[in-house]
Amino acid sequence: LDKLAMRGFSMGGASAWHLGAHHASEFASVNPGAGFVDVKNYQKLADKLDTIPWWEQKLWNLYDPLACPINFVNTSLIAYSGEIDAQKAAADLMEAALLKEGVKMTHIIGPKTGHAFEPEAKKVVAKLVDEATVKGINHQPKKVTLVTHSLKFNSAHWVTIDAMEKHWDEARVDAERTESGVTATTKNVASLVFKFS
């Protein structure tokens, strides 16, 4: 991740979604262009969940970006989809999940395009990624929101979850710096650290 820090990255869509959601504060921007955001929908398992052990379904949350979409507020998320690309479904799922959190996702769509970059949309995406890269990463933002299901992905900017009350359940921190200190609300968090530079 160190080599990618301070700039955006674009790679295989699933990798961009995953790395971006779990390490959002390490990137100036995240630019997924396809891929998938969760096992259940991508593998078409919705009608087969009763045949899959509960613990296996819970473990999906370790990888699935759809289990922690709000983490993208810690970076600039610039999604791209071809209008007729079947993998647009992943970006649509993430966009809907972020809207439930009150966050509007930047989603550039290439008209009448399948699994490829539409030339004019590519220019828009490149401009937005370049702007985010020039702006860089503010590691001391006023607000940080972090969701995780594992201590493997336990930090964003100045917030670190050191212990969870129950592993594999969603842990969440919404923290804000104020003139008098820090205010934070938590869920399923047993120990929390704030580190300021």
C-alpha positions in Angstrom: 0.0 0.0 0.0 2.9 2.4 0.7 3.7 2.7 -3.0 0.1 3.5 -3.8 -0.4 6.0 -1.0 -0.8 9.7 -1.9 -2.3 8.9 -5.3 -5.3 7.2 -6.6 -5.3 3.8 -8.1 -7.3 1.9 -10.7 -6.9 -1.8 -11.1 -9.2 -4.8 -11.4 -12.5 -3.6 -10.2 -12.9 -6.1 -7.4 -9.5 -5.3 -6.0 -10.2 -1.6 -6.2 -13.5 -2.0 -4.3 -11.9 -4.2 -1.7 -8.6 -2.3 -1.1 -10.5 1.0 -1.2 -13.1 0.0 1.3 -10.7 -1.5 3.8 -7.8 1.0 3.4 -9.7 4.1 2.2 -7.6 6.6 4.2 -4.4 5.4 2.4 -5.5 6.7 -1.0 -6.2 10.1 -2.5 -8.8 8.4 -4.7 -10.3 5.0 -5.5 -11.5 4.3 -9.1 -13.2 0.9 -9.6 -14.4 0.3 -13.1 -16.1 -3.1 -12.7 -15.6 -6.1 -10.4 -17.9 -7.2 -7.6 -18.7 -5.9 -4.1 -20.1 -8.9 -2.4 -20.1 -12.7 -2.6 -23.9 -13.2 -2.2 -24.9 -11.2 -5.3 -21.9 -11.9 -7.5 -22.2 -15.6 -7.0 -26.1 -15.5 -7.2 -26.5 -17.1 -3.8 -29.5 -15.1 -2.5 -31.9 -18.1 -2.9 -29.4 -20.6 -1.6 -28.5 -18.9 1.7 -30.2 -21.7 3.8 -27.7 -24.2 2.3 -24.6 -22.1 3.3 -23.4 -22.3 6.9 -24.1 -19.1 8.9 -20.4 -18.8 9.9 -19.4 -18.9 6.2 -21.8 -16.1 5.4 -20.5 -14.1 8.4 -16.9 -14.5 7.1 -17.9 -12.9 3.8 -17.8 -9.6 5.7 -14.0 -9.8 6.0 -13.7 -9.3 2.2 -17.0 -7.7 1.0 -16.8 -4.0 0.4 -20.6 -3.9 0.6 -20.2 -4.8 4.3 -18.5 -1.4 5.0 -19.4 1.1 2.2 -19.3 4.1 4.5 -15.5 3.8 4.7 -15.3 5.4 1.3 -16.1 8.8 3.0 -12.4 8.6 4.0 -11.2 9.0 0.4 -12.5 10.2 -3.0 -14.5 7.4 -4.6 -14.9 7.8 -8.3 -16.7 4.8 -9.8 -17.0 4.1 -13.5 -19.4 1.8 -15.3 -20.3 1.0 -18.9 -24.1 1.6 -19.1 -24.7 -2.0 -20.5 -21.9 -3.7 -18.6 -23.3 -6.5 -16.4 -20.7 -5.6 -13.8 -22.4 -2.1 -13.4 -24.5 -4.0 -10.9 -21.7 -3.9 -8.3 -21.4 -0.1 -8.5 -25.2 0.2 -8.3 -25.2 -1.9 -5.1 -22.5 0.3 -3.6 -24.3 3.5 -4.7 -27.5 2.3 -3.0 -25.7 1.3 0.2 -24.0 4.7 0.4 -27.3 6.5 -0.3 -28.7 4.8 2.8 -25.9 6.4 4.7 -26.8 9.8 3.2 -23.7 9.8 0.9 -23.9 10.5 -2.9 -21.4 8.4 -4.8 -19.6 9.8 -7.8 -20.5 7.3 -10.5 -19.5 8.1 -14.1 -21.4 6.0 -16.7 -20.3 5.5 -20.2 -23.4 5.6 -22.4 -24.2 2.5 -24.6 -21.0 0.9 -23.4 -20.3 -2.6 -22.2 -17.2 -3.7 -20.3 -14.9 -0.9 -21.6 -14.1 2.8 -21.1 -16.3 5.1 -23.2 -13.9 7.8 -24.5 -15.7 10.9 -23.1 -16.5 9.3 -19.8 -12.8 8.3 -19.5 -11.8 12.0 -19.8 -14.2 12.9 -17.0 -12.9 10.0 -14.8 -9.3 11.0 -15.5 -10.0 14.7 -14.6 -11.6 13.7 -11.3 -8.8 11.3 -10.3 -6.2 13.9 -11.2 -7.9 16.5 -9.1 -8.1 14.1 -6.1 -4.4 13.2 -6.6 -3.3 16.9 -6.6 -5.4 17.5 -3.5 -3.7 14.6 -1.8 -4.7 12.9 1.4 -5.7 14.8 4.5 -4.8 12.4 7.3 -6.2 14.8 9.9 -9.8 15.3 8.7 -12.4 16.8 11.0 -14.6 13.7 10.7 -13.7 10.0 10.4 -16.2 7.1 10.0 -14.9 3.5 10.2 -16.7 0.2 9.9 -15.0 -3.1 10.3 -15.9 -6.7 11.1 -12.3 -7.7 12.0 -9.3 -6.1 13.6 -7.5 -6.9 10.4 -8.9 -3.6 9.0 -9.2 -1.6 12.2 -8.0 2.0 11.3 -8.7 5.0 9.2 -6.8 8.3 9.5 -6.5 9.1 13.2 -9.0 6.5 14.5 -8.0 2.9 15.5 -10.3 0.3 16.9 -8.0 -1.7 19.3 -10.7 -4.2 20.6 -14.1 -5.3 19.6 -16.8 -6.5 21.9 -17.8 -9.3 19.5 -15.6 -10.3 16.6 -17.2 -10.7 13.1 -20.1 -8.4 14.0 -20.1 -4.9 12.7 -18.0 -2.5 14.7 -18.4 1.2 13.9 -16.9 4.5 15.0 -18.2 8.0 14.0 -15.7 10.5 15.3 -15.4 14.3 15.0 -12.7 16.7 16.1 -14.0 19.8 17.8 -12.4 22.8 19.5 -12.8 21.2 22.9 -11.7 17.7 21.9 -13.2 14.7 20.2 -16.8 13.4 20.2 -17.4 9.9 19.1 -20.2 7.3 18.9 -19.4 3.7 18.7 -21.0 0.3 18.2 -19.4 -3.0 19.2 -16.1 -1.3 20.1 -14.3 -2.2 23.4 -11.2 -0.1 23.0 -10.5 2.9 20.8 -7.4 5.0 20.1 -7.2 8.5 18.6 -3.8 9.5 17.2 -3.1 13.0 16.0 0.1 14.2 14.4 
